């Protein structure tokens, strides 16, 4: 009898193990929207190129949708996930369209404004001036941005406000994709531009521009910051916990590699992703960006508070719409 019971238990255990293995091996299709192609999205590139998504059984299709078009795609249900900054995420919640964050890959802001050298000389801007003085002299200039309503647009307005200028009228904006910004600057179609690395680094190291305002060095008040939120709609994680758990594990693996093997990430991922950029220039940008990647990728209240501050100061969020708490907007349950 004992042998029969043991055989029955063994068979049941094998069946359960097979079922669990089968369930884990079943691929899950995911559509992910990305608002730009900059080093801000290094975690995404690592997750895909180094096999972390595939290891978790995720078939991820990517859609490049500029600026707020990416979170809008998630809200509309045409994408499952996006990876953007918290100011956009929180403004959606403030407007009655709550989303659900499961991780934050960057805990420092990584957006910058560069200004054409001849323009800086003409209006008397130097890099050693206080930020408010530099910003005050932007009046009447045209600054290219990457997506209206995006963090890039918010940083431009945040800086303009620091100079006491009217964010709506004193500085003109020209939306364009990051790769087009440096040619536009060198052709004098714009006076400067706002975006993330490596495109800002490129302009400075080539000698075409000066650094006007970098959130890396000019905004210590914004650290910590939720600059790389991975999020979806709340119902996605309710209906498919497995999808959210796998996405969190994949990005946790990518985050660990960025911390422990930054040179490997540079050589095997970024040099291929930015093949047209000079390696020395790209490496200079990566050395800074890598340090902005979070060691702990859980979302917390302090980073959301600072992220909301940008929208308020940039006048992209009305005081009446400010969120008093972030209940139900994020979780760390998939990172335990």
Secondary structure as a PSIPRED ss2 file (coil, helix, strand):
# PSIPRED VFORMAT (PSIPRED V4.0)

   1 X C   1.000  0.000  0.000
   2 X H   0.000  1.000  0.000
   3 X H   0.000  1.000  0.000
   4 X H   0.000  1.000  0.000
   5 X H   0.000  1.000  0.000
   6 X H   0.000  1.000  0.000
   7 X H   0.000  1.000  0.000
   8 X H   0.000  1.000  0.000
   9 X H   0.000  1.000  0.000
  10 X H   0.000  1.000  0.000
  11 X H   0.000  1.000  0.000
  12 X H   0.000  1.000  0.000
  13 X H   0.000  1.000  0.000
  14 X H   0.000  1.000  0.000
  15 X H   0.000  1.000  0.000
  16 X H   0.000  1.000  0.000
  17 X H   0.000  1.000  0.000
  18 X H   0.000  1.000  0.000
  19 X H   0.000  1.000  0.000
  20 X H   0.000  1.000  0.000
  21 X H   0.000  1.000  0.000
  22 X H   0.000  1.000  0.000
  23 X H   0.000  1.000  0.000
  24 X H   0.000  1.000  0.000
  25 X H   0.000  1.000  0.000
  26 X C   1.000  0.000  0.000
  27 X C   1.000  0.000  0.000
  28 X E   0.000  0.000  1.000
  29 X E   0.000  0.000  1.000
  30 X E   0.000  0.000  1.000
  31 X E   0.000  0.000  1.000
  32 X E   0.000  0.000  1.000
  33 X E   0.000  0.000  1.000
  34 X E   0.000  0.000  1.000
  35 X C   1.000  0.000  0.000
  36 X C   1.000  0.000  0.000
  37 X C   1.000  0.000  0.000
  38 X C   1.000  0.000  0.000
  39 X H   0.000  1.000  0.000
  40 X H   0.000  1.000  0.000
  41 X H   0.000  1.000  0.000
  42 X H   0.000  1.000  0.000
  43 X H   0.000  1.000  0.000
  44 X H   0.000  1.000  0.000
  45 X H   0.000  1.000  0.000
  46 X H   0.000  1.000  0.000
  47 X H   0.000  1.000  0.000
  48 X H   0.000  1.000  0.000
  49 X H   0.000  1.000  0.000
  50 X C   1.000  0.000  0.000
  51 X C   1.000  0.000  0.000
  52 X H   0.000  1.000  0.000
  53 X H   0.000  1.000  0.000
  54 X H   0.000  1.000  0.000
  55 X H   0.000  1.000  0.000
  56 X C   1.000  0.000  0.000
  57 X C   1.000  0.000  0.000
  58 X E   0.000  0.000  1.000
  59 X E   0.000  0.000  1.000
  60 X E   0.000  0.000  1.000
  61 X E   0.000  0.000  1.000
  62 X E   0.000  0.000  1.000
  63 X E   0.000  0.000  1.000
  64 X E   0.000  0.000  1.000
  65 X C   1.000  0.000  0.000
  66 X C   1.000  0.000  0.000
  67 X C   1.000  0.000  0.000
  68 X C   1.000  0.000  0.000
  69 X H   0.000  1.000  0.000
  70 X H   0.000  1.000  0.000
  71 X H   0.000  1.000  0.000
  72 X H   0.000  1.000  0.000
  73 X H   0.000  1.000  0.000
  74 X H   0.000  1.000  0.000
  75 X H   0.000  1.000  0.000
  76 X H   0.000  1.000  0.000
  77 X C   1.000  0.000  0.000
  78 X C   1.000  0.000  0.000
  79 X C   1.000  0.000  0.000
  80 X C   1.000  0.000  0.000
  81 X E   0.000  0.000  1.000
  82 X E   0.000  0.000  1.000
  83 X E   0.000  0.000  1.000
  84 X E   0.000  0.000  1.000
  85 X C   1.000  0.000  0.000
  86 X H   0.000  1.000  0.000
  87 X H   0.000  1.000  0.000
  88 X H   0.000  1.000  0.000
  89 X H   0.000  1.000  0.000
  90 X H   0.000  1.000  0.000
  91 X H   0.000  1.000  0.000
  92 X H   0.000  1.000  0.000
  93 X H   0.000  1.000  0.000
  94 X H   0.000  1.000  0.000
  95 X C   1.000  0.000  0.000
  96 X C   1.000  0.000  0.000
  97 X C   1.000  0.000  0.000
  98 X C   1.000  0.000  0.000
  99 X C   1.000  0.000  0.000
 100 X E   0.000  0.000  1.000
 101 X E   0.000  0.000  1.000
 102 X E   0.000  0.000  1.000
 103 X E   0.000  0.000  1.000
 104 X E   0.000  0.000  1.000
 105 X C   1.000  0.000  0.000
 106 X E   0.000  0.000  1.000
 107 X C   1.000  0.000  0.000
 108 X C   1.000  0.000  0.000
 109 X C   1.000  0.000  0.000
 110 X C   1.000  0.000  0.000
 111 X E   0.000  0.000  1.000
 112 X E   0.000  0.000  1.000
 113 X E   0.000  0.000  1.000
 114 X E   0.000  0.000  1.000
 115 X E   0.000  0.000  1.000
 116 X E   0.000  0.000  1.000
 117 X H   0.000  1.000  0.000
 118 X H   0.000  1.000  0.000
 119 X H   0.000  1.000  0.000
 120 X H   0.000  1.000  0.000
 121 X H   0.000  1.000  0.000
 122 X H   0.000  1.000  0.000
 123 X C   1.000  0.000  0.000
 124 X C   1.000  0.000  0.000
 125 X C   1.000  0.000  0.000
 126 X C   1.000  0.000  0.000
 127 X C   1.000  0.000  0.000
 128 X C   1.000  0.000  0.000
 129 X C   1.000  0.000  0.000
 130 X C   1.000  0.000  0.000
 131 X H   0.000  1.000  0.000
 132 X H   0.000  1.000  0.000
 133 X H   0.000  1.000  0.000
 134 X H   0.000  1.000  0.000
 135 X H   0.000  1.000  0.000
 136 X H   0.000  1.000  0.000
 137 X C   1.000  0.000  0.000
 138 X C   1.000  0.000  0.000
 139 X C   1.000  0.000  0.000
 140 X C   1.000  0.000  0.000
 141 X C   1.000  0.000  0.000
 142 X E   0.000  0.000  1.000
 143 X E   0.000  0.000  1.000
 144 X E   0.000  0.000  1.000
 145 X E   0.000  0.000  1.000
 146 X C   1.000  0.000  0.000
 147 X C   1.000  0.000  0.000
 148 X C   1.000  0.000  0.000
 149 X C   1.000  0.000  0.000
 150 X C   1.000  0.000  0.000
 151 X H   0.000  1.000  0.000
 152 X H   0.000  1.000  0.000
 153 X H   0.000  1.000  0.000
 154 X H   0.000  1.000  0.000
 155 X H   0.000  1.000  0.000
 156 X H   0.000  1.000  0.000
 157 X H   0.000  1.000  0.000
 158 X H   0.000  1.000  0.000
 159 X H   0.000  1.000  0.000
 160 X H   0.000  1.000  0.000
 161 X H   0.000  1.000  0.000
 162 X H   0.000  1.000  0.000
 163 X C   1.000  0.000  0.000
 164 X C   1.000  0.000  0.000
 165 X C   1.000  0.000  0.000
 166 X C   1.000  0.000  0.000
 167 X C   1.000  0.000  0.000
 168 X C   1.000  0.000  0.000
 169 X C   1.000  0.000  0.000
 170 X C   1.000  0.000  0.000
 171 X C   1.000  0.000  0.000
 172 X E   0.000  0.000  1.000
 173 X E   0.000  0.000  1.000
 174 X E   0.000  0.000  1.000
 175 X E   0.000  0.000  1.000
 176 X C   1.000  0.000  0.000
 177 X C   1.000  0.000  0.000
 178 X H   0.000  1.000  0.000
 179 X H   0.000  1.000  0.000
 180 X H   0.000  1.000  0.000
 181 X H   0.000  1.000  0.000
 182 X H   0.000  1.000  0.000
 183 X H   0.000  1.000  0.000
 184 X H   0.000  1.000  0.000
 185 X H   0.000  1.000  0.000
 186 X H   0.000  1.000  0.000
 187 X C   1.000  0.000  0.000
 188 X C   1.000  0.000  0.000
 189 X C   1.000  0.000  0.000
 190 X C   1.000  0.000  0.000
 191 X C   1.000  0.000  0.000
 192 X E   0.000  0.000  1.000
 193 X E   0.000  0.000  1.000
 194 X E   0.000  0.000  1.000
 195 X E   0.000  0.000  1.000
 196 X E   0.000  0.000  1.000
 197 X C   1.000  0.000  0.000
 198 X C   1.000  0.000  0.000
 199 X H   0.000  1.000  0.000
 200 X H   0.000  1.000  0.000
 201 X H   0.000  1.000  0.000
 202 X H   0.000  1.000  0.000
 203 X H   0.000  1.000  0.000
 204 X H   0.000  1.000  0.000
 205 X H   0.000  1.000  0.000
 206 X C   1.000  0.000  0.000
 207 X C   1.000  0.000  0.000
 208 X C   1.000  0.000  0.000
 209 X E   0.000  0.000  1.000
 210 X E   0.000  0.000  1.000
 211 X E   0.000  0.000  1.000
 212 X E   0.000  0.000  1.000
 213 X E   0.000  0.000  1.000
 214 X E   0.000  0.000  1.000
 215 X H   0.000  1.000  0.000
 216 X H   0.000  1.000  0.000
 217 X H   0.000  1.000  0.000
 218 X H   0.000  1.000  0.000
 219 X C   1.000  0.000  0.000
 220 X H   0.000  1.000  0.000
 221 X H   0.000  1.000  0.000
 222 X H   0.000  1.000  0.000
 223 X C   1.000  0.000  0.000
 224 X C   1.000  0.000  0.000
 225 X C   1.000  0.000  0.000
 226 X C   1.000  0.000  0.000
 227 X C   1.000  0.000  0.000
 228 X C   1.000  0.000  0.000
 229 X E   0.000  0.000  1.000
 230 X E   0.000  0.000  1.000
 231 X E   0.000  0.000  1.000
 232 X E   0.000  0.000  1.000
 233 X C   1.000  0.000  0.000
 234 X H   0.000  1.000  0.000
 235 X H   0.000  1.000  0.000
 236 X H   0.000  1.000  0.000
 237 X H   0.000  1.000  0.000
 238 X H   0.000  1.000  0.000
 239 X H   0.000  1.000  0.000
 240 X C   1.000  0.000  0.000
 241 X H   0.000  1.000  0.000
 242 X H   0.000  1.000  0.000
 243 X H   0.000  1.000  0.000
 244 X H   0.000  1.000  0.000
 245 X H   0.000  1.000  0.000
 246 X H   0.000  1.000  0.000
 247 X H   0.000  1.000  0.000
 248 X H   0.000  1.000  0.000
 249 X H   0.000  1.000  0.000
 250 X H   0.000  1.000  0.000
 251 X H   0.000  1.000  0.000
 252 X H   0.000  1.000  0.000
 253 X H   0.000  1.000  0.000
 254 X H   0.000  1.000  0.000
 255 X H   0.000  1.000  0.000
 256 X H   0.000  1.000  0.000
 257 X H   0.000  1.000  0.000
 258 X H   0.000  1.000  0.000
 259 X H   0.000  1.000  0.000
 260 X H   0.000  1.000  0.000
 261 X C   1.000  0.000  0.000
 262 X H   0.000  1.000  0.000
 263 X H   0.000  1.000  0.000
 264 X H   0.000  1.000  0.000
 265 X H   0.000  1.000  0.000
 266 X H   0.000  1.000  0.000
 267 X H   0.000  1.000  0.000
 268 X H   0.000  1.000  0.000
 269 X H   0.000  1.000  0.000
 270 X H   0.000  1.000  0.000
 271 X H   0.000  1.000  0.000
 272 X H   0.000  1.000  0.000
 273 X H   0.000  1.000  0.000
 274 X C   1.000  0.000  0.000
 275 X C   1.000  0.000  0.000
 276 X C   1.000  0.000  0.000
 277 X C   1.000  0.000  0.000
 278 X C   1.000  0.000  0.000
 279 X H   0.000  1.000  0.000
 280 X H   0.000  1.000  0.000
 281 X H   0.000  1.000  0.000
 282 X H   0.000  1.000  0.000
 283 X H   0.000  1.000  0.000
 284 X H   0.000  1.000  0.000
 285 X H   0.000  1.000  0.000
 286 X H   0.000  1.000  0.000
 287 X H   0.000  1.000  0.000
 288 X H   0.000  1.000  0.000
 289 X H   0.000  1.000  0.000
 290 X H   0.000  1.000  0.000
 291 X H   0.000  1.000  0.000
 292 X C   1.000  0.000  0.000
 293 X E   0.000  0.000  1.000
 294 X C   1.000  0.000  0.000
 295 X C   1.000  0.000  0.000
 296 X C   1.000  0.000  0.000
 297 X C   1.000  0.000  0.000
 298 X C   1.000  0.000  0.000
 299 X C   1.000  0.000  0.000
 300 X C   1.000  0.000  0.000
 301 X H   0.000  1.000  0.000
 302 X H   0.000  1.000  0.000
 303 X H   0.000  1.000  0.000
 304 X H   0.000  1.000  0.000
 305 X H   0.000  1.000  0.000
 306 X H   0.000  1.000  0.000
 307 X H   0.000  1.000  0.000
 308 X H   0.000  1.000  0.000
 309 X H   0.000  1.000  0.000
 310 X H   0.000  1.000  0.000
 311 X H   0.000  1.000  0.000
 312 X H   0.000  1.000  0.000
 313 X H   0.000  1.000  0.000
 314 X C   1.000  0.000  0.000
 315 X C   1.000  0.000  0.000
 316 X C   1.000  0.000  0.000
 317 X C   1.000  0.000  0.000
 318 X C   1.000  0.000  0.000
 319 X H   0.000  1.000  0.000
 320 X H   0.000  1.000  0.000
 321 X H   0.000  1.000  0.000
 322 X C   1.000  0.000  0.000
 323 X C   1.000  0.000  0.000
 324 X C   1.000  0.000  0.000
 325 X C   1.000  0.000  0.000
 326 X C   1.000  0.000  0.000
 327 X C   1.000  0.000  0.000
 328 X C   1.000  0.000  0.000
 329 X C   1.000  0.000  0.000
 330 X E   0.000  0.000  1.000
 331 X C   1.000  0.000  0.000
 332 X C   1.000  0.000  0.000
 333 X H   0.000  1.000  0.000
 334 X H   0.000  1.000  0.000
 335 X H   0.000  1.000  0.000
 336 X C   1.000  0.000  0.000
